[in-house]
Amino acid sequence: MLRERAAGRHPLCADSAFVVHFHTDAVWGGRYPMSVTVDCDFPGGNIVVDAMDGDTVRLHQDLRDTTTDWFYWYFRVRGAAGRTLTFQFTRSRALGARGAAVSPDGGRTWRWLGAVPVNDNRFSYTFPVDADDVRFSFAMPYLEADWRAFAARMARNPGFSTGVLCRTRKGREAEYAVVDATGGNPTHRVAITCRHHCCEMMVNYTLERLIQWVLESDEDTAEWLRANAAFFIVPFVDKDGSEDGDQGKNRFPRDHGRDYDGRSVHVETAAIRAELPAWADGKLHLALDLHCPWIAGPHNEVIYLVGTENPRMEAEQRRFSAILESENKGMLPFRASDFLPFGTDWNSSANYTGGKGFTRWAAELPGVRLATAIEIPYANVAGAEVNAESARSLGPDVGAAIARYLQGA
């Protein structure tokens, strides 16, 4: 085995992860010895390889500037065609309700390996004989390239536009989008944010379909939104973290999702605090922050709204929950009874000592009637599989609930 740092690598792996080459002594297929490479040298990649022993790769997720343990990882394997390898995570829990996600085509399509092969924080995979670039991840990655491909498809619609919210500290463009078919004179304005915690990628699939549904659906609720509402959307609040493959949760010195009081540490949150009120013009009536919860387990495998300590706002959150349940027609079930009141489980004062979150900040803006976070699990919702297709199917449900809520506001 040869273990080395790779020269000229993507910056996300430069300080913390290794490219690992494993050379077999056997002749493979009557030709030449095979060399297995395990790395994270691509957008969104995250892994640290400890060792490779025979057909077992020992590895763990890279926490970088995360102050607590977290579970995101995403790596690539090349040169393993026809072999069966076992991947053993050596530190904290790294596999969720449906095991690892696998892409046999270099990250273009994904599926779950399933919970059955998962045992003792490890999984095994038999590589197809023609496998060249197989990727594994904690869930199903969504990156800048995915958003830009989607935005290019939507650009044909005059009600859709994009811009640059700010330049990140690493020089990337942090995008925003506006959905407005009203000619710039909406009665209602809505803000939607994603990826305050950059590892929470499944929500972007929901966001995609929500946008497309608003722009293209002939349902009466979508038509009403096109005639009466405009949306300000930030698909990656932590853009650098999303592309670099960071955890994002409990980032040092401050989490993006706790950066809405005092002077913002992050340029993206500072830009939102400056630009959103100006765009809203006093008509921001609803603000949604989309998240994924913890890895798995009770209350992490249902979709739910996060309750606030403000009784008036909690009443509005519960009203929206009831509407969303009534509009729930997609592949993922939603129950208003899964609402998480303030003071329950993780949703307590202790969770907000690091600073103010987006929804608490948005709730204080003029005109806002509802500000809430929605938690969408990574892999499993009450027995239903979460994947790109099913996560997208939640988008129209959320969109219809927004319309019904605003109609009755």
C-alpha positions as a printed Julia matrix, in Angstrom:
409×3 Matrix{Float64}:
   0.0     0.0     0.0
   1.18    3.49   -0.86
  -0.26    6.34    1.16
   0.51    9.86   -0.02
  -0.68   13.41   -0.11
  -1.78   14.38   -3.59
  -0.2    17.41   -5.21
  -2.4    20.08   -6.72
  -5.55   18.67   -5.21
  -8.92   20.24   -4.7
  -8.61   22.55   -1.65
 -11.19   20.6     0.3
  -8.75   17.72    0.78
  -5.5    19.62    0.94
  -5.0    19.59    4.69
  -6.94   16.7     6.07
  -7.4    13.69    3.8
  -5.17   11.32    1.9
  -5.38    9.73   -1.5
  -4.83    6.04   -0.85
  -3.44    3.71   -3.53
  -3.6    -0.01   -2.84
  -1.6    -2.29   -5.13
  -2.52   -5.96   -5.3
   0.06   -8.65   -5.93
  -2.34  -10.8    -7.91
  -2.74  -10.55  -11.66
  -6.28   -9.39  -12.33
  -8.06  -10.83  -15.34
  -4.8   -12.1   -16.78
  -3.51   -8.59  -17.34
  -1.8    -6.26  -14.86
  -1.98   -5.7   -11.08
  -4.87   -3.48  -10.04
  -4.45   -0.25   -8.07
  -7.35    0.86   -5.89
  -7.6     4.58   -5.2
  -9.82    6.04   -2.46
 -10.06    9.83   -2.41
 -12.26   12.9    -1.98
 -10.57   15.13   -4.54
 -13.75   16.57   -6.09
 -16.53   19.03   -5.14
 -18.34   17.96   -1.98
 -15.8    15.26   -1.13
 -15.06   14.41    2.5
 -13.14   11.47    3.93
 -10.02   10.59    5.89
  -8.6     7.14    5.12
  -6.87    5.51    8.07
  -5.6     2.34    6.44
  -6.31   -0.36    3.89
  -5.91   -3.96    4.97
  -6.61   -6.54    2.29
 -10.15   -5.86    1.09
 -11.03   -3.65    4.08
 -10.72    0.13    3.97
 -10.72    1.86    7.36
 -11.83    5.47    7.25
 -13.77    8.22    8.97
 -15.52   11.5     8.21
 -13.45   14.68    8.26
 -14.75   17.13   10.89
 -12.33   19.98    9.99
 -13.61   23.06   11.84
 -16.69   21.33   13.28
 -16.68   21.64   17.07
 -18.77   18.52   17.7
 -19.06   15.11   16.12
 -21.1    14.93   12.91
 -21.66   12.35   10.19
 -21.26   13.68    6.63
 -18.84   11.94    4.24
 -18.47   11.5     0.47
 -15.66    9.62   -1.29
 -14.64    8.05   -4.6
 -13.15    4.64   -5.38
 -11.32    3.86   -8.62
  -9.52    0.73   -9.78
 -11.73   -1.72   -7.86
 -13.65   -3.22  -10.81
 -14.85   -6.74  -10.05
 -13.75   -6.69   -6.41
 -15.72   -6.69   -3.17
 -14.48   -4.17   -0.61
 -15.61   -3.48    2.93
 -15.58    0.06    4.26
 -15.23    0.26    8.03
 -15.87    3.61    9.75
 -13.49    3.85   12.66
 -14.93    6.62   14.78
 -18.52    7.77   15.32
 -21.69    6.55   13.62
 -21.59    7.31    9.91
 -24.43    5.27    8.39
 -28.09    6.26    8.49
 -31.42    4.49    8.13
 -30.74    3.13    4.63
 -27.01    2.65    4.82
 -24.69    4.24    2.28
 -25.72    5.93   -0.94
 -23.85    4.67   -4.02
 -23.32    6.13   -7.47
 -21.77    3.72  -10.0
 -21.51    6.45  -12.65
 -19.34    9.12  -11.07
 -22.04   10.95   -9.14
 -24.69   11.27  -11.85
 -27.25    8.88  -10.34
 -27.64    7.57   -6.79
 -29.34    4.78   -4.9
 -29.3     3.47   -1.36
 -27.43    0.26   -0.63
 -30.02   -0.4     2.07
 -29.93   -0.98    5.79
 -29.44   -4.75    5.53
 -25.75   -4.66    4.46
 -24.93   -2.27    7.3
 -23.27   -3.92   10.27
 -21.12   -2.39   13.01
 -20.66    0.93   11.2
 -19.43   -0.69    7.99
 -20.75   -1.7     4.6
 -19.54   -3.86    1.71
 -19.87   -3.35   -2.02
 -19.14   -5.53   -5.04
 -17.9    -3.3    -7.84
 -19.21   -3.94  -11.36
 -16.59   -5.33  -13.73
 -16.74   -2.11  -15.78
 -16.67    0.24  -12.77
 -14.3     3.15  -13.27
 -15.55    5.83  -10.83
 -17.84    4.65   -8.03
 -18.86    7.12   -5.34
 -20.27    6.59   -1.89
 -21.88    9.14    0.39
 -23.84    9.49    3.58
 -26.75   10.69    1.42
 -27.3    11.95   -2.14
 -25.08   14.95   -2.85
 -26.42   18.15   -4.38
 -23.82   20.68   -5.49
 -23.33   23.88   -7.45
 -23.25   21.98  -10.76
 -26.68   20.47  -10.0
 -28.18   23.86   -9.18
 -26.71   25.52  -12.25
 -28.04   22.78  -14.53
 -31.49   23.2   -12.98
 -31.35   27.01  -13.17
 -30.4    26.79  -16.86
 -33.52   24.73  -17.53
 -35.71   27.18  -15.63
 -34.19   30.22  -17.33
 -36.55   29.81  -20.28
 -39.36   30.99  -18.0
 -39.51   34.81  -17.71
 -40.69   34.5   -14.11
 -37.37   32.98  -13.04
 -34.13   34.89  -12.61
 -30.86   34.39  -10.76
 -28.15   36.62   -9.37
 -25.14   36.69   -7.1
 -25.92   37.32   -3.45
 -22.22   37.8    -2.66
 -18.77   36.44   -3.26
 -17.74   33.93   -0.65
 -14.47   34.15    1.23
 -13.02   31.63   -1.2
 -14.2    33.6    -4.22
 -17.2    31.51   -5.21
 -20.55   32.96   -6.22
 -23.27   32.48   -3.59
 -26.38   32.42   -5.76
 -29.89   33.61   -5.2
 -32.97   33.13   -7.35
 -36.17   35.11   -7.7
 -39.44   33.54   -8.82
 -41.85   36.32   -9.74
 -44.43   36.15  -12.51
 -46.37   39.15  -11.21
 -44.37   41.72  -13.13
 -42.69   42.9    -9.96
 -45.85   43.77   -8.06
 -46.69   40.81   -5.81
 -49.13   40.98   -2.93
 -47.06   38.46   -0.96
 -43.32   37.85   -0.78
 -41.79   34.58    0.41
 -38.2    33.76    1.39
 -36.75   30.24    1.25
 -33.24   29.32    2.37
 -31.3    26.05    2.21
 -27.96   24.73    3.43
 -27.33   26.88    6.48
 -25.73   23.57    7.43
 -23.96   22.64    4.24
 -24.18   18.86    4.64
 -28.01   18.91    4.58
 -28.3    18.27    0.86
 -31.65   16.48    0.44
 -33.6    19.72    0.84
 -32.29   21.04   -2.48
 -34.22   18.36   -4.34
 -37.4    19.57   -2.65
 -36.52   23.15   -3.5
 -35.96   22.3    -7.18
 -39.38   20.77   -7.65
 -41.08   23.53   -5.64
 -39.64   26.15   -7.99
 -40.54   24.18  -11.1
 -44.07   23.57   -9.82
 -44.69   27.26   -9.11
 -43.47   28.2   -12.59
 -45.08   25.46  -14.66
 -47.97   23.7   -12.89
 -51.55   24.23  -14.0
 -52.87   23.5   -10.5
 -54.96   26.34   -9.11
 -52.62   26.87   -6.17
 -49.6    27.29   -8.46
 -51.52   29.65  -10.72
 -52.53   31.69   -7.68
 -48.91   31.95   -6.56
 -47.82   33.1   -10.01
 -50.44   35.84   -9.9
 -49.94   36.94   -6.3
 -46.55   35.96   -4.85
 -42.82   36.32   -5.4
 -40.02   34.19   -3.94
 -36.48   35.09   -2.87
 -34.46   31.87   -2.69
 -30.94   31.1    -1.46
 -30.05   27.51   -2.44
 -26.67   27.39   -0.62
 -26.26   29.69    2.37
 -22.95   28.0     3.21
 -21.72   27.83   -0.38
 -18.04   27.23    0.39
 -18.91   24.46    2.82
 -21.22   22.78    0.31
 -18.52   22.68   -2.36
 -15.67   21.89    0.02
 -17.52   18.98    1.62
 -17.65   20.38    5.15
 -20.06   19.3     7.87
 -21.23   22.89    8.51
 -23.14   21.99   11.65
 -21.56   23.57   14.75
 -18.85   25.18   12.66
 -16.13   27.13   14.46
 -16.25   29.98   15.32
 -19.93   30.22   14.4
 -22.51   28.11   12.67
 -24.15   29.77    9.61
 -27.47   28.81   11.17
 -26.68   30.86   14.28
 -25.25   33.93   12.57
 -28.19   36.36   12.58
 -27.45   38.55   15.57
 -24.68   41.01   16.31
 -22.18   41.24   13.48
 -22.4    38.26   11.15
 -19.25   36.15   10.92
 -20.12   34.84    7.46
 -20.42   36.98    4.34
 -23.42   34.98    3.09
 -25.53   35.58    6.18
 -24.48   39.23    6.26
 -25.65   39.54    2.64
 -29.01   37.92    3.44
 -29.51   40.33    6.36
 -28.86   43.24    4.0
 -30.59   42.11    0.81
 -33.71   40.28    1.94
 -35.36   43.2     3.8
 -34.64   45.49    0.84
 -36.18   43.0    -1.61
 -39.14   42.34    0.68
 -40.24   45.98    0.77
 -42.43   45.28    3.8
 -44.31   42.48    2.0
 -42.37   39.49    3.31
 -45.17   37.39    4.78
 -43.57   33.94    4.97
 -40.0    32.7     5.55
 -39.01   29.03    5.31
 -35.64   27.57    6.21
 -35.19   24.01    4.92
 -33.04   21.57    6.92
 -32.26   17.89    7.36
 -32.26   16.52   10.93
 -29.83   14.21   12.68
 -28.58   10.95   11.2
 -31.56    8.68   12.03
 -33.78    7.46   14.84
 -36.89    8.8    16.62
 -38.06   12.18   15.33
 -35.29   12.1    12.7
 -37.29    9.94   10.3
 -40.36   12.17    9.96
 -40.86   15.57    8.32
 -41.7    18.24   10.85
 -41.82   21.94   11.61
 -39.64   23.3    14.41
 -41.71   25.18   16.98
 -40.81   28.56   18.4
 -41.17   29.87   21.94
 -43.38   32.72   20.63
 -47.03   31.62   21.17
 -48.38   33.7    18.28
 -45.81   32.34   15.86
 -46.29   28.79   17.12
 -49.99   29.08   16.31
 -49.1    30.07   12.74
 -46.62   27.2    12.48
 -49.25   24.73   13.6
 -51.74   26.2    11.12
 -49.24   25.76    8.31
 -48.56   22.18    9.48
 -52.26   21.36    9.25
 -52.44   22.86    5.77
 -49.36   20.95    4.63
 -50.87   17.69    5.86
 -54.04   18.4     3.89
 -51.97   19.11    0.74
 -49.67   16.09    1.19
 -49.96   14.15   -2.08
 -46.33   13.31   -2.79
 -44.27   10.21   -2.03
 -43.22   11.32    1.46
 -45.87   11.37    4.2
 -46.35   14.43    6.39
 -48.28   14.52    9.67
 -49.01   17.71   11.53
 -48.8    15.73   14.77
 -45.03   15.4    14.26
 -44.63   19.11   15.03
 -41.75   19.63   17.49
 -42.78   22.21   20.13
 -40.22   24.47   21.71
 -38.83   22.87   24.86
 -39.04   19.36   23.4
 -36.04   17.16   22.59
 -33.24   19.23   20.99
 -35.52   22.24   20.4
 -34.74   24.13   23.59
 -32.97   27.3    24.71
 -29.7    25.36   25.07
 -29.69   24.72   21.31
 -29.61   28.44   20.52
 -26.83   29.65   22.79
 -24.53   30.0    19.78
 -26.61   32.79   18.27
 -29.84   33.63   16.48
 -31.04   31.53   13.56
 -32.6    32.64   10.28
 -36.21   32.02   11.26
 -35.91   33.92   14.54
 -34.36   36.82   12.68
 -36.93   36.7     9.87
 -39.79   36.6    12.37
 -38.8    40.11   13.45
 -38.96   41.63    9.95
 -41.94   43.9     9.12
 -44.95   42.02    7.79
 -43.78   38.47    8.51
 -46.65   36.25    9.59
 -44.91   32.88    9.5
 -41.23   32.07    9.94
 -40.32   28.43   10.41
 -37.83   25.67    9.73
 -38.91   22.43    8.09
 -36.82   19.31    8.76
 -36.69   16.79    5.89
 -34.91   13.51    6.71
 -31.96   12.2     4.73
 -33.15    8.66    4.0
 -36.39    7.56    5.65
 -39.78    9.18    6.36
 -42.14    6.93    8.3
 -41.04    3.95    6.22
 -40.95    5.78    2.88
 -37.6     6.04    1.12
 -36.12    9.5     0.7
 -34.24    9.84   -2.57
 -33.92   12.51   -5.25
 -37.31   11.65   -6.76
 -39.27   11.39   -3.53
 -37.64   14.5    -2.03
 -38.64   16.39   -5.17
 -42.21   15.14   -4.81
 -42.51   17.07   -1.54
 -41.97   20.36   -3.4
 -45.51   20.73   -4.79
 -46.95   19.84   -1.37
 -44.98   22.67    0.24
 -45.88   25.01   -2.6
 -49.6    24.29   -2.33
 -49.43   24.75    1.45
 -47.76   28.14    0.96
 -50.56   29.2    -1.38
 -53.33   28.02    0.94
 -51.67   29.64    3.92
 -51.28   33.01    2.17
 -54.83   32.88    0.83
 -56.12   32.61    4.38
 -53.61   34.96    6.0
